[in-house]
Amino acid sequence: MGDSYAKSIKSAVKEVVGSCVSMGVKVENADPREFMGQIEEGKWDKAISTFEAKK
């Protein structure tokens, strides 16, 4: 996973979104905490799994 300690793509995405919270950066035009909730709910699982299949 490059320079990340994440064990999966989903964990790496959550790391980046967590950094967005700290910096006040929106993700998909939403508050990053809201986006993190969507990740936890599985809303983005299809997109993440598609990316994992490409690597």
LUMPAMAR-673787 format. One line per field, with one value per residue (C-alpha): residue number from 0; x, y, z; residue in three letters. Coordinates in nm, 4 decimals, padded with zeros to 6 digits. Layout:
LUMPAMAR-673787
k = NUM, ...;
u = X, ...;
v = Y, ...;
w = Z, ...;
r = ALA, ...;
end
This chain:
LUMPAMAR-673787
k = 0, 1, 2, 3, 4, 5, 6, 7, 8, 9, 10, 11, 12, 13, 14, 15, 16, 17, 18, 19, 20, 21, 22, 23, 24, 25, 26, 27, 28, 29, 30, 31, 32, 33, 34, 35, 36, 37, 38, 39, 40, 41, 42, 43, 44, 45, 46, 47, 48, 49, 50, 51, 52, 53, 54;
u = 00.0000, 00.2785, 00.3578, 00.0474, 00.0091, -00.3398, -00.4027, -00.6745, -00.7829, -01.0849, -00.8582, -00.6374, -00.9437, -01.0454, -00.6947, -00.7189, -01.0712, -00.9496, -00.6798, -00.9481, -01.1300, -00.8134, -00.7587, -01.1220, -01.1339, -01.4665, -01.4945, -01.7459, -01.8784, -01.9656, -01.8225, -01.5588, -01.7237, -02.0426, -01.8426, -01.6733, -02.0194, -02.1089, -01.7948, -01.8879, -02.2422, -02.0999, -02.2228, -01.8806, -01.7958, -01.8677, -01.6378, -01.3645, -01.3894, -01.3717, -01.0447, -00.9103, -00.9851, -00.7761, -00.4541;
v = 00.0000, 00.2456, 00.4829, 00.4031, 00.1708, 00.0797, -00.2880, -00.2251, 00.0368, 00.1159, 00.1840, 00.4076, 00.6043, 00.6491, 00.7786, 01.0400, 01.1429, 01.1742, 01.4126, 01.6120, 01.6532, 01.8009, 02.0385, 02.1405, 02.0042, 01.8872, 01.5399, 01.4909, 01.8384, 01.7168, 01.7475, 01.4735, 01.3405, 01.2859, 01.1162, 00.8934, 00.7869, 00.6961, 00.4821, 00.3053, 00.2444, 00.0824, 00.3436, 00.3561, -00.0169, -00.0730, 00.2119, 00.0987, -00.2657, -00.1573, 00.0215, -00.2806, -00.5053, -00.2807, -00.2985;
w = 00.0000, -00.0663, 00.2190, 00.4230, 00.7185, 00.5952, 00.5303, 00.2701, 00.0194, 00.2379, 00.5356, 00.3219, 00.2063, 00.5692, 00.6521, 00.3782, 00.4802, 00.8399, 00.7194, 00.5388, 00.8718, 01.0243, 00.7322, 00.6816, 00.3271, 00.1815, 00.0277, -00.2559, -00.1628, 00.1897, 00.5379, 00.5704, 00.8900, 00.6911, 00.4156, 00.6748, 00.7922, 00.4347, 00.4122, 00.7365, 00.6055, 00.2921, 00.0441, -00.1239, -00.1071, -00.4775, -00.5857, -00.3472, -00.4561, -00.8211, -00.7450, -00.5547, -00.8534, -01.0807, -00.8787;
r = MET, GLY, ASP, SER, TYR, ALA, LYS, SER, ILE, LYS, SER, ALA, VAL, LYS, GLU, VAL, VAL, GLY, SER, CYS, VAL, SER, MET, GLY, VAL, LYS, VAL, GLU, ASN, ALA, ASP, PRO, ARG, GLU, PHE, MET, GLY, GLN, ILE, GLU, GLU, GLY, LYS, TRP, ASP, LYS, ALA, ILE, SER, THR, PHE, GLU, ALA, LYS, LYS;
end
